[in-house]
Amino acid sequence: MSTQPRPDSKRQRKVTTRSLLQMKRSGDPIAALTAYDFLSAELLDRAGIDVILVGDSAGMVVQGLDTTVGVTMEQMLYHCQVVARGVERALVVGDMPFMSYQVNADEALRNAGRLVKEAGVEAVKLEGGESICETVRRIVDVGIPVMGHLGLTPQSIHKFGTYQVRATEPEEAEELRRDALALERAGAFALVIEKVPAQLAAEISARAEIPVIGIGAGPGCDGQILVTQDMLGLYTRFHPRFVRRYAELGQAMLGAFERYQRDVKAREFPGPDESY
């Protein structure tokens, strides 16, 4: 990551796993968003976002895939590298893509190490509960912070068969409670809980010692995260109920592209002011 401050940057304290824990204890909500490129990461950091997740959601919003399953380790290394260059204050977390940590703990440890050493992230995120706790322990034991991810886990979409709300039945809700506690005991510094009933997410947040960041999990979590392209109105293939659109940049960009095309076709661009 860059050690040279930007000319317009305000010297703010670096967000760390410890400061996130302090935010939970003081009741200060954690603001998190995703990034996949340098320019977006720099803007998110300047806006005061606490956690920037380099998500494997890049497969859908950058690469045009239908799921996150096809994202590779090399692709995640690239996205993490360019994001880390744009960040000074926020905690940068890199997603471990499908099959980068499921084979065995040794391979997971090597891949987590690559994301930290080669790409410059400060923590990694894994999907799953009790079944990955041994892997979480191995990664944490060498000094790499791990964020868990429960509820709707996109890498398991072929198992679920749907993006519907998870843990609506008592049995799955109890499994989610057990998984959250198991990940905390394994050393995870935070959890993402995705698309579960708000009451259940609030209960887990209240019981957990570590921060719980929700996405489609109601207001009772310790923080919130969205995919940046969703909240900006750039990714329009679907609009989940839990996404609040803070802008409609997709329409604004389309209009700009259309005006440029018309100006070029009409030989109105470039004009005298854009010529030498």
C-alpha positions in Angstrom: 0.0 0.0 0.0 1.1 3.6 -0.7 3.0 5.3 2.1 2.8 8.8 0.5 -0.2 10.8 1.7 -2.4 12.4 -0.9 -2.2 16.1 -1.1 -5.8 16.6 0.0 -5.9 13.8 2.5 -6.8 14.5 6.1 -4.6 12.6 8.6 -7.1 10.3 10.1 -6.4 7.3 12.3 -6.0 4.0 10.4 -8.9 1.6 10.7 -7.7 -1.7 12.2 -9.3 -4.9 13.4 -8.9 -3.5 16.9 -10.5 -0.2 16.1 -13.5 -2.1 14.6 -13.9 -3.9 17.9 -13.8 -0.6 19.7 -16.5 0.7 17.4 -18.7 -2.2 18.3 -18.2 -1.6 22.0 -18.9 2.1 21.7 -21.9 1.7 19.5 -20.3 3.4 16.5 -21.8 1.8 13.4 -19.3 0.4 10.8 -19.7 1.6 7.3 -18.4 -0.8 4.6 -18.5 -1.0 0.8 -16.9 -3.0 -1.9 -14.2 -1.8 -4.4 -12.4 -3.5 -7.3 -10.3 -0.6 -8.8 -8.0 2.2 -7.7 -10.2 5.2 -8.4 -13.3 3.8 -6.5 -11.1 2.7 -3.6 -9.6 6.2 -3.3 -13.0 7.8 -3.3 -14.4 5.4 -0.7 -11.4 6.1 1.5 -11.8 9.8 1.2 -15.5 9.5 2.0 -14.6 7.9 5.4 -15.7 4.3 4.7 -14.3 2.1 7.5 -14.0 -1.2 5.7 -13.4 -1.7 1.9 -14.0 -5.3 0.8 -12.4 -6.4 -2.4 -15.2 -8.8 -3.1 -15.4 -11.8 -5.4 -18.7 -10.0 -6.4 -16.2 -8.6 -9.0 -17.2 -11.7 -11.0 -20.7 -10.3 -11.5 -20.3 -6.5 -11.5 -17.0 -6.3 -13.3 -16.7 -9.5 -15.3 -20.3 -10.0 -16.2 -20.6 -13.5 -14.7 -23.9 -14.9 -13.4 -22.3 -16.0 -10.1 -19.1 -15.5 -8.1 -18.0 -19.1 -8.5 -15.9 -18.5 -11.6 -13.6 -15.9 -10.0 -10.0 -17.1 -9.7 -7.2 -16.5 -7.2 -5.2 -14.5 -9.8 -8.1 -12.2 -10.5 -8.6 -11.5 -6.8 -4.9 -10.8 -6.4 -5.1 -8.2 -9.2 -8.2 -6.5 -7.8 -6.8 -6.4 -4.3 -3.5 -4.9 -5.6 -5.2 -2.0 -7.4 -7.6 -1.3 -4.5 -4.9 -1.3 -1.8 -3.0 1.3 -3.8 -5.8 3.8 -3.4 -6.4 3.3 0.4 -4.8 5.1 3.3 -7.4 4.9 6.2 -9.9 2.1 5.6 -9.3 -1.5 6.5 -8.9 -3.5 3.2 -10.3 -7.0 3.3 -9.8 -9.4 0.4 -12.3 -12.1 -0.5 -10.8 -15.6 -0.9 -12.5 -17.0 -4.0 -14.2 -20.3 -4.5 -11.8 -23.3 -4.1 -8.9 -21.1 -2.8 -9.5 -22.3 0.8 -11.9 -25.3 0.6 -9.4 -28.0 -0.4 -7.3 -28.0 2.8 -6.0 -25.7 5.5 -2.5 -25.6 4.0 -3.6 -24.4 0.6 -5.9 -21.9 2.3 -3.0 -20.5 4.3 -0.8 -20.1 1.3 -3.6 -18.3 -0.6 -4.4 -16.0 2.3 -0.7 -15.2 2.6 -0.5 -14.3 -1.1 -3.4 -11.8 -0.7 -1.6 -10.1 2.2 2.0 -10.3 1.0 1.5 -9.8 -2.8 -1.7 -7.8 -2.9 -1.5 -5.7 0.2 -4.8 -6.5 1.9 -4.9 -6.4 5.7 -7.4 -9.2 6.2 -9.2 -11.9 4.3 -12.8 -13.1 4.2 -14.0 -16.7 4.0 -17.5 -18.1 3.6 -18.8 -20.9 5.8 -19.3 -21.9 9.4 -18.1 -24.7 11.7 -16.7 -26.6 8.7 -14.0 -24.0 8.0 -13.1 -23.2 11.6 -9.9 -25.3 11.5 -8.8 -23.3 8.4 -9.7 -20.0 10.1 -7.5 -21.0 13.1 -4.6 -21.8 10.8 -4.8 -18.5 9.1 -5.2 -16.5 12.2 -2.4 -18.3 14.0 0.2 -16.9 11.5 -1.1 -13.4 12.0 -3.6 -12.9 9.2 -7.0 -11.5 10.4 -10.0 -13.4 9.1 -13.6 -12.1 8.5 -16.3 -14.7 8.4 -19.4 -14.8 6.1 -22.6 -16.5 7.0 -26.2 -16.6 5.9 -26.5 -16.4 2.1 -23.0 -17.4 1.0 -22.8 -16.7 -2.8 -20.1 -19.3 -3.4 -22.6 -21.9 -2.4 -25.4 -20.7 -4.7 -25.5 -24.0 -6.7 -26.1 -25.8 -3.4 -28.8 -23.3 -2.3 -30.3 -23.0 -5.8 -31.7 -19.6 -5.0 -30.8 -16.2 -3.6 -33.8 -16.2 -1.2 -33.5 -15.2 2.4 -31.7 -17.8 4.6 -32.3 -19.0 8.1 -36.1 -18.5 8.1 -36.6 -22.0 9.6 -35.8 -22.7 13.2 -33.2 -25.4 12.3 -31.2 -23.2 10.0 -31.5 -20.3 12.3 -30.0 -22.3 15.1 -27.2 -23.5 12.8 -26.4 -19.9 12.0 -26.1 -19.1 15.7 -23.8 -22.0 16.2 -21.7 -21.1 13.2 -21.3 -17.5 14.4 -20.1 -18.6 17.8 -17.8 -21.2 16.3 -16.1 -18.6 14.0 -15.7 -16.2 16.9 -14.0 -18.9 18.9 -11.8 -19.8 16.0 -10.4 -16.3 16.0 -12.4 -14.4 13.3 -12.3 -10.7 14.0 -15.7 -9.9 12.4 -18.6 -11.5 10.6 -20.6 -10.6 7.5 -24.2 -11.9 7.8 -26.1 -11.8 4.5 -29.8 -11.9 3.8 -31.2 -13.3 7.0 -34.2 -12.1 9.1 -33.4 -8.9 10.9 -34.4 -10.2 14.3 -32.0 -13.1 14.0 -29.1 -10.9 12.8 -29.7 -8.5 15.7 -29.7 -11.3 18.2 -26.4 -12.7 16.8 -24.9 -9.2 16.8 -25.9 -8.7 20.5 -24.5 -12.0 21.5 -21.2 -11.8 19.6 -18.2 -10.2 21.0 -16.9 -9.4 17.6 -18.5 -6.9 15.1 -21.3 -8.3 12.9 -21.7 -6.4 9.6 -25.0 -7.0 7.8 -26.1 -7.0 4.2 -29.8 -7.5 3.8 -29.8 -8.4 7.6 -31.7 -5.4 9.0 -30.6 -2.4 11.2 -29.6 -4.4 14.3 -26.1 -5.3 13.1 -22.9 -3.5 14.2 -22.4 -2.2 10.7 -23.6 -2.4 7.1 -22.1 -3.3 3.7 -23.3 -3.1 0.2 -21.9 -3.8 -3.2 -20.9 -0.3 -4.5 -22.2 -0.9 -8.0 -25.6 -1.7 -6.5 -26.0 1.4 -4.3 -24.8 3.6 -7.2 -27.3 2.2 -9.7 -24.6 0.8 -12.0 -25.5 -2.9 -11.7 -29.0 -3.2 -13.0 -29.5 -6.9 -13.7 -31.5 -7.1 -10.5 -32.3 -4.7 -7.6 -32.4 -6.6 -4.2 -34.9 -5.2 -1.7 -32.0 -4.6 0.8 -30.2 -2.2 -1.6 -30.8 1.5 -1.2 -29.9 3.4 -4.4 -27.9 6.5 -3.5 -27.4 7.4 -7.1 -28.5 6.4 -10.6 -25.1 6.5 -12.2 -26.0 3.9 -14.8 -28.5 6.2 -16.4 -26.2 9.3 -16.1 -23.4 7.4 -17.8 -25.7 6.1 -20.5 -26.8 9.6 -21.2 -23.3 10.9 -21.4 -22.2 8.2 -23.8 -25.2 8.9 -26.0 -24.4 12.7 -26.1 -20.8 12.0 -26.9 -21.8 9.6 -29.7 -24.2 12.2 -31.2 -21.6 15.0 -31.0 -18.9 12.9 -32.8 -21.4 11.8 -35.5 -22.4 15.4 -36.0 -18.8 16.6 -36.0 -19.6 18.8 -33.0 -16.8 17.3 -31.0 -14.0 18.3 -30.8 -14.8 22.0 -31.1 -12.4 25.0 -31.0 -12.1 24.8 -27.2 -11.0 21.2 -27.4 -8.5 21.7 -30.3 -4.9 23.0 -30.4 
